[in-house]
Amino acid sequence: MKRRQFLKYTGTASTLPIFLNGIPLSAITSSPMFNHIQEENDRVLVLIQLNGGNDGLNTLFPLDQYAQLVNARPNIIIPEDRLIPLTDTLGLHPNMYGIKLLNDDGKMGVVQSVGYPNQNRSHFRSIDIWTSGSPADEFWTSGWLGRNFDGRHPEFPDAYPNEEYPDPLAISMGSIVTETCQGMAANFSLTLRDPFSLSPLTQGSEDEIPDSLYGEELRYLRTTIIQTNAYSERITEAAEAGANVVEYPESNLAEQLKTVALLVSGGLQTKVFVVKLGGFDTHADQVMEDYPTTGNHAILLKTISEAMLAFQKDLKNLGIEERVLSMTFSEFGRQIKSNFSLGTDHGSAAPLFLFGSCVQPRVLGQNPEIPFEVEPQEGVAMQYDFRDVYGSILMDWFEVEDSTIKSLLYEDFTYLPIIRPCTPPNPFERVDRFVEHVELTTYPNPFEDWISVAFKIEAGIVKMSVFDTLGSERKVFFNKYLPEGEHRINLEMADLPPGNYYLRFMMEDRQKTTRIVKVK
């Protein structure tokens, strides 16, 4: 029986439950897969999980596609003159003024149209894919950060905490431990609500442990209780030593971020914090009728904007802003068309936001293409694989080598320049190699049975595949080495039905997604 099952089914059989702030901890048994132990830096990653599927097209508006949006979303579209200009071709929701201030201060970056091949529109399965970093057709039992922790701490949880690592490696703010930090042998995160209300757990008697499966699990429970009590002491010490020097807005998200700043300023060496905000499953009442700048989504975006502005000000005034990187993620975006309930349904890709003084202050990628004739259930086409965002953070923030990232995530990992050098300079930083603008032409488009793709490259491996409007990868046409020069490749697509598709071009240092249309 696995430990997760053991904890579920034997809670009354043992007088030694595992709780922190009244919340049970979970773990599974296995052995570490990787061995890439390196010296730790003092950097912190804050993951902001937006539960429900954030509507990217009601968050970051492609102004060059605004007429198409009006056509697709007539009952929820926000008037263009109410949007906050971010760039010449992008506008923010009017409730995101705090985010605009962070952008103007060079502390925000955006990655356009982030998703994964073969998008799954189930909440549970899609968030499982995002937290594990798995392909859509594979089920992994560990999280992407958990596997990285496995390599750095292969003996965990035995002998932890210790003199070198006295603090919890990761903390999930709230009531549920994050699967993002699930390792092969244990979950590296604790749950936490209030750092000032922790109390020691009862350790029970020291009776001899039987030599059996039950005894093995009992030994694990006792070890975890001792570990949890030690971590609780360190959390309380850090909270008492830390400070917040700005006023935060009144929201649950702001309170979570306030606690993160408090603990980091108090000297807690936790590497990963996960904070959460729910309510993004906006099938209905995303906006108020006749008042599209208001409604449930507007409230959520204001909550994020105000909380992040206060958090970044706090980090700056505390002198720790170069140590902290924050990133939003959500299980999927929403469909391009609105529905008749003043809302939007489950979709595909969406923009991802990064915050901090060490982010590249830029919008990475092109505006999503919105056709005038949107197909039923059509979502935003993926430009960037979320695993490339993860891998680039591992590389530039936690100094993990490229080869290790490929083993942790996937072999086709493509580096993205989303973080700029802080102090000290990052030895893995590779911004100069990335090519954002790819010259790619397609002809004829619309097409019938085939389409010709022309491009000019330096030598390298080229992959071209076609996705449908639901985010499924329908065909991989090309995946091989090409020499430097101009190339033209004909792609046969007679077997695909007529409709809208998206051609995705990929190389190690560049990628591009472009819309193509097949007709009879």
C-alpha positions in Angstrom: 0.0 0.0 0.0 1.3 3.5 -0.9 1.7 6.0 1.9 -0.9 8.3 0.4 -3.4 5.4 0.6 -2.1 4.5 4.1 -2.7 8.0 5.4 -6.2 8.0 3.9 -7.4 4.7 5.2 -5.5 4.3 8.6 -6.1 7.7 10.2 -8.1 6.1 13.0 -5.8 3.1 13.4 -2.9 5.3 14.6 -2.9 8.0 17.3 -0.2 9.8 15.2 -2.0 11.9 12.5 0.1 14.2 10.4 -1.2 17.7 10.5 0.1 21.3 10.2 -2.4 24.0 11.0 -5.0 21.2 11.0 -4.2 20.1 7.4 -3.0 16.6 6.6 0.3 16.0 4.7 0.6 13.4 1.9 3.5 11.5 0.3 4.1 8.5 -1.9 6.8 5.8 -1.9 9.4 5.4 -4.6 13.0 6.1 -5.3 14.6 9.3 -6.7 15.1 9.2 -10.5 17.7 11.9 -10.9 21.0 12.9 -9.4 21.9 16.5 -10.1 22.9 17.9 -6.7 24.2 21.4 -6.9 24.9 24.2 -4.5 21.7 26.1 -3.6 21.3 29.8 -4.2 19.1 32.0 -2.1 16.4 32.6 -4.8 12.7 32.1 -4.2 10.0 31.2 -6.6 6.4 32.2 -5.9 3.8 30.3 -8.0 0.4 32.0 -8.3 -2.1 29.4 -9.2 -5.3 30.8 -10.8 -7.8 28.0 -10.3 -10.6 27.5 -12.9 -9.0 28.6 -16.2 -8.3 32.3 -16.6 -9.7 34.1 -19.6 -6.6 35.5 -21.3 -8.6 37.4 -23.9 -10.4 39.3 -21.2 -7.1 39.9 -19.3 -4.7 41.0 -22.1 -6.4 42.3 -25.2 -4.8 42.0 -28.7 -5.8 45.4 -30.0 -4.8 44.5 -33.5 -7.5 41.8 -33.3 -10.1 43.9 -31.5 -12.6 43.9 -34.3 -12.5 40.1 -34.4 -13.0 40.0 -30.6 -16.0 42.3 -30.9 -17.5 39.9 -33.5 -16.7 36.8 -31.3 -17.6 38.3 -27.9 -20.3 40.9 -28.4 -22.0 40.4 -25.0 -18.8 40.6 -22.9 -16.4 42.8 -24.9 -14.9 45.8 -23.0 -14.9 49.0 -25.0 -11.5 49.7 -26.4 -11.3 53.1 -24.9 -11.6 51.6 -21.4 -8.6 49.4 -21.7 -5.2 50.3 -20.2 -2.6 50.5 -23.0 0.3 48.2 -22.4 2.0 48.3 -25.8 0.9 49.7 -29.2 -1.0 46.4 -29.8 -1.9 45.2 -26.3 -4.3 46.5 -23.7 -4.9 45.4 -20.1 -8.3 45.0 -18.4 -9.2 48.3 -16.8 -9.0 46.8 -13.3 -5.3 45.9 -13.8 -3.8 49.4 -13.1 -1.4 47.9 -10.5 -0.1 45.5 -13.1 0.4 48.4 -15.5 2.5 50.2 -12.8 4.7 47.1 -12.4 5.1 46.9 -16.1 6.2 50.6 -16.3 8.6 49.9 -13.5 10.2 47.1 -15.5 9.0 44.4 -13.1 6.6 42.4 -15.3 7.0 40.1 -18.2 4.4 38.3 -20.3 4.6 35.1 -22.3 1.8 35.0 -24.9 -0.4 31.9 -25.6 1.1 29.4 -23.2 -0.3 25.9 -23.3 0.6 22.3 -24.3 0.0 20.0 -27.2 -3.3 18.1 -27.2 -5.0 20.4 -24.7 -7.2 18.7 -22.2 -10.1 20.8 -21.1 -10.9 19.0 -17.9 -10.0 21.0 -14.8 -8.6 18.0 -12.9 -6.6 16.5 -15.7 -5.3 19.8 -17.0 -4.1 21.0 -13.6 -2.5 17.6 -13.1 -0.6 18.2 -16.4 0.5 21.7 -15.4 1.7 20.6 -11.9 3.5 17.4 -13.1 4.9 18.8 -16.3 3.8 15.7 -18.1 2.7 15.2 -21.7 -1.1 15.3 -22.1 -1.2 11.5 -22.8 1.0 10.4 -19.9 0.2 10.3 -16.1 3.1 11.2 -13.9 3.0 10.9 -10.1 5.6 13.6 -9.4 5.6 17.3 -9.8 8.0 19.3 -12.0 9.6 21.0 -8.9 9.4 17.8 -6.9 11.6 16.1 -9.4 14.1 18.9 -9.2 14.1 18.7 -5.4 14.7 14.9 -5.7 17.9 15.5 -7.5 19.1 18.1 -4.9 17.8 16.2 -1.8 17.8 12.5 -2.7 17.6 11.4 1.0 14.5 13.4 1.8 12.5 13.1 4.0 15.0 11.1 6.1 17.3 13.2 8.2 15.4 16.4 7.4 15.5 19.1 8.7 19.2 19.2 9.3 22.0 21.8 10.0 22.4 22.6 6.3 18.7 22.6 5.5 16.8 23.6 8.6 13.8 25.1 6.8 10.9 23.5 4.7 11.9 23.3 1.1 8.5 24.4 -0.1 5.3 25.8 1.4 1.8 25.7 0.0 -0.3 28.6 1.4 -3.7 27.4 2.3 -5.2 24.0 3.0 -3.9 21.7 0.3 -0.4 20.5 -0.3 0.8 21.3 -3.8 1.3 18.5 -6.3 3.9 20.7 -8.0 6.4 19.8 -5.3 5.5 16.1 -5.1 8.7 14.1 -5.3 9.2 10.4 -6.0 9.5 9.5 -2.3 7.6 12.4 -0.6 6.0 15.8 -1.0 8.6 18.5 -0.4 6.0 21.1 0.7 4.1 21.9 3.8 0.7 23.6 4.1 0.5 26.8 6.0 -2.2 29.3 7.0 -1.0 31.4 9.8 2.7 31.3 10.8 1.8 32.7 14.3 -0.7 30.0 15.2 1.4 26.8 14.9 1.5 24.4 17.8 3.6 21.2 18.3 2.0 17.9 17.2 1.7 15.1 19.7 4.5 12.6 19.0 2.9 9.6 20.8 4.6 6.9 22.7 8.0 5.4 22.0 6.8 1.8 21.8 8.7 -0.6 19.7 7.8 -0.5 16.1 6.8 -3.9 14.6 8.7 -5.4 11.8 5.9 -5.2 9.2 4.4 -3.0 6.5 2.3 -1.3 9.2 5.5 -0.7 11.2 7.2 0.8 8.3 4.4 3.3 7.8 4.3 4.0 11.5 8.0 4.8 11.5 7.4 7.1 8.6 4.5 8.9 10.5 6.7 9.4 13.6 9.5 10.8 11.5 7.2 13.2 9.7 5.7 14.5 13.0 9.2 15.2 14.3 10.1 16.9 11.0 6.9 18.9 11.0 7.4 20.2 14.6 10.9 21.2 13.8 9.8 23.1 10.6 7.0 24.7 12.6 9.5 26.2 15.0 11.5 27.6 12.2 8.5 29.1 10.5 7.4 30.8 13.7 11.0 32.1 14.3 11.1 33.6 10.8 7.7 35.2 11.1 8.7 36.8 14.4 12.0 38.0 12.9 10.4 39.3 9.6 8.4 42.3 8.8 5.9 43.8 6.3 6.5 47.5 5.6 3.6 48.3 3.2 -0.1 48.1 3.6 -1.8 45.2 1.7 -5.3 45.2 0.3 -7.9 43.1 2.0 -8.0 39.8 0.1 -7.1 36.2 0.7 -4.4 36.4 -2.1 -2.9 39.5 -0.6 -2.8 37.9 2.8 -0.9 34.9 1.3 1.6 37.1 -0.4 2.0 39.2 2.7 3.0 36.0 4.6 5.5 35.0 2.0 7.2 38.4 2.2 7.2 38.2 6.0 8.8 34.8 6.0 11.4 35.6 3.4 12.4 38.8 5.2 12.6 36.8 8.4 15.3 34.6 7.0 13.3 31.5 6.1 15.3 29.7 3.3 12.2 28.0 1.7 12.8 27.9 -2.1 9.2 27.6 -3.4 5.9 29.2 -2.2 2.6 28.3 -3.8 -0.3 30.8 -3.4 -3.8 30.3 -4.9 -6.8 32.3 -6.1 -9.9 30.5 -7.2 -13.0 31.6 -9.1 -11.7 31.7 -12.7 -14.2 29.1 -14.1 -16.3 31.9 -15.5 -19.0 30.0 -17.5 -21.6 32.5 -16.4 -21.6 36.1 -15.1 -18.0 36.7 -16.1 -19.3 40.3 -16.7 -22.4 42.1 -15.6 -24.9 42.6 -18.4 -24.4 46.0 -20.1 -21.5 46.7 -17.8 -18.6 44.6 -19.2 -15.9 46.3 -17.1 -17.6 44.8 -14.0 -18.4 41.3 -12.9 -16.7 38.2 -11.4 -13.7 38.3 -13.7 -13.1 42.0 -13.1 -13.1 41.4 -9.3 -10.5 38.6 -9.7 -8.2 40.7 -11.9 -8.4 43.6 -9.5 -7.5 41.2 -6.7 -4.4 40.0 -8.5 -3.3 43.5 -9.6 -3.6 45.1 -6.2 -2.0 42.1 -4.3 1.0 41.9 -6.7 1.6 45.7 -6.6 1.7 45.6 -2.8 3.8 42.5 -2.7 6.4 43.9 -5.1 6.6 47.2 -3.1 7.0 45.2 0.1 9.9 43.1 -1.4 11.6 46.3 -2.7 11.3 48.2 0.6 12.6 45.1 2.5 15.6 44.9 0.2 14.8 41.3 -1.0 13.2 41.9 -4.4 16.1 40.5 -6.4 15.7 37.2 -4.6 12.0 36.7 -5.5 10.4 35.7 -8.8 6.7 35.2 -9.2 4.7 33.5 -11.9 1.0 33.0 -12.6 -0.4 29.8 -14.1 -3.9 28.4 -14.8 -5.0 25.1 -16.2 -6.2 26.6 -19.5 -7.6 29.7 -21.1 -11.1 30.2 -22.3 -12.7 29.7 -25.7 -12.6 32.7 -28.2 -16.4 32.9 -28.5 -18.4 34.0 -25.4 -21.5 32.0 -24.5 -25.1 33.2 -23.9 -24.6 33.3 -20.1 -22.2 36.3 -20.2 -19.3 34.0 -19.8 -16.8 31.8 -21.6 -16.1 28.1 -21.7 -13.0 25.9 -21.3 -10.4 26.7 -23.9 -6.7 26.3 -24.7 -3.7 28.6 -24.4 -3.5 31.9 -22.4 -0.9 34.5 -21.4 1.3 33.8 -18.5 2.7 36.7 -16.3 6.0 36.9 -14.5 6.8 39.5 -11.8 10.1 40.7 -10.1 13.1 42.9 -10.6 14.9 40.1 -12.5 12.3 39.3 -15.2 12.7 40.4 -18.7 10.3 43.3 -19.0 8.9 42.4 -22.3 6.0 40.6 -24.0 7.3 37.4 -25.5 5.5 36.2 -28.5 2.9 37.5 -31.0 -0.6 38.5 -30.3 -3.0 35.5 -30.8 -4.7 35.4 -34.2 -8.4 35.8 -33.9 -10.3 34.9 -37.1 -13.5 36.6 -38.1 -15.1 33.2 -38.5 -14.4 31.4 -35.2 -15.1 27.7 -35.1 -17.3 26.2 -32.4 -15.2 25.6 -29.2 -12.2 27.2 -30.8 -9.5 28.2 -28.3 -6.4 30.4 -28.6 -3.6 28.5 -30.4 -0.5 27.6 -28.4 2.7 29.5 -29.2 4.8 28.4 -26.2 4.8 25.1 -24.3 4.5 25.7 -20.6 7.3 23.2 -20.0 9.7 25.6 -21.8 8.7 28.3 -19.3 9.3 25.9 -16.4 12.7 24.8 -17.9 13.8 28.4 -18.5 13.0 29.2 -14.8 15.0 26.2 -13.7 17.9 27.2 -15.8 18.1 30.9 -15.2 16.7 31.1 -11.6 17.8 27.9 -10.0 20.9 27.3 -12.2 19.9 23.8 -13.5 21.8 22.5 -16.5 20.1 22.1 -19.9 20.6 18.3 -20.0 19.0 17.9 -16.5 16.0 20.0 -17.6 15.4 17.7 -20.5 15.4 14.7 -18.2 13.0 16.5 -15.7 10.6 17.8 -18.4 11.0 16.8 -22.0 13.6 16.2 -24.6 12.4 19.0 -26.9 12.9 21.7 -24.2 13.4 25.2 -25.8 15.0 27.9 -23.8 13.0 31.2 -23.4 14.6 34.5 -22.4 12.1 35.4 -19.6 14.7 36.2 -16.8 17.5 38.8 -17.0 20.8 38.6 -15.0 20.7 39.7 -11.4 23.5 39.7 -9.0 25.6 37.6 -9.4 25.3 37.1 -13.2 23.6 33.8 -14.2 26.1 31.4 -15.9 23.3 29.8 -17.9 21.7 33.0 -19.3 21.3 32.7 -23.1 19.2 35.7 -24.2 21.4 36.5 -27.2 20.6 33.1 -28.8 16.9 33.5 -28.9 15.2 34.6 -32.1 11.7 35.9 -31.4 10.7 37.0 -35.0 10.7 34.1 -37.5 10.3 34.9 -41.2 7.8 32.2 -42.3 5.6 32.3 -45.3 2.8 29.9 -46.4 1.3 29.5 -49.8 -1.4 29.0 -50.8 -3.4 30.0 -47.8 -6.3 29.1 -47.8 -5.3 25.8 -49.4 -6.9 22.5 -50.5 -4.7 19.4 -50.3 -1.2 20.9 -49.6 0.5 24.0 -48.4 4.1 25.2 -49.0 6.1 26.6 -46.1 9.2 28.8 -46.8 11.7 30.0 -44.3 15.4 30.9 -43.9 17.4 29.5 -41.0 20.8 28.7 -39.6 21.6 25.0 -39.4 19.6 23.0 -36.9 16.7 20.6 -36.2 13.4 21.9 -37.5 10.0 20.5 -36.3 6.7 21.5 -38.0 3.3 20.3 -36.8 -0.3 21.2 -37.3 -2.8 21.8 -34.5 -6.6 22.0 -34.8 -8.7 24.7 -33.1 -9.2 22.6 -30.0 -5.4 22.4 -29.3 -4.9 18.9 -30.5 -1.7 18.1 -32.5 -3.1 16.5 -35.6 0.1 15.8 -37.5 3.9 16.1 -37.2 5.1 16.8 -40.7 8.8 17.4 -40.2 11.3 16.8 -37.5 14.9 16.6 -38.7 18.2 18.5 -39.3 18.4 21.1 -42.0 21.5 23.0 -43.2 21.8 26.8 -43.2 19.9 28.6 -45.9 16.5 29.1 -47.5 14.1 26.2 -47.5 10.7 25.5 -48.9 8.7 22.4 -47.8 5.4 21.1 -49.1 3.1 19.7 -46.4 0.5 17.2 -47.6 -2.8 17.6 -45.7 -5.4 15.9 -48.0 -6.4 13.7 -45.1 -7.5 16.5 -42.8 -11.0 17.8 -43.0 -11.6 21.5 -44.0 -11.4 24.1 -41.3 -9.0 26.4 -39.4 -5.6 25.0 -38.3 -2.4 26.3 -36.8 1.0 25.5 -38.1 3.7 25.5 -35.4 7.4 25.9 -36.4 10.0 25.0 -33.9 13.8 25.2 -33.6 16.0 25.2 -30.5 16.1 29.0 -30.4 12.9 30.0 -32.1 9.3 29.1 -32.6 6.3 30.5 -34.4 2.6 29.7 -34.7 0.6 30.8 -37.7 -3.0 30.3 -38.8 -3.7 28.3 -41.9 -7.1 27.4 -43.5 -8.1 24.3 -45.4 -11.0 24.5 -47.9 -12.5 22.0 -50.2 
